Amino acid sequence: MIEVEKRDGSIVGFDPSKIFSAISKAFDSLHMEKDDAIINLLVLRATADFQTKIKDNRISVEMIQDSVEKTLSESGYYPVAKTYILYRKQRENVRKIQSTANE
């Protein structure tokens, strides 16, 4: 079973439904019609993309997200990829602010 290393260092089991949810939310934020079959295909493509990055059955959440971005762009879903990228950047900024506040 593949394990995912989260940003806080914790380890969780790989759950493809989390990728499905993230892609789905990106479509929703743009008010784009979406098809579960297409999103499932995008999840499979992203999962295939990061297979070579898995070391000792473990991969970082960042590497998974990089593969999702790449898959969305290469599949022609540029607006969805852009939304996904911007959301990641926003979350990164929130983490930095929280980290600074906790120091």
Summary of the structure (lengths in Angstrom):
residues: 103
radius of gyration: 14.3
end to end distance: 35.9
largest distance: 44.7
contacts: 262
relative contact order: 0.15
helix: 68%
strand: 10%
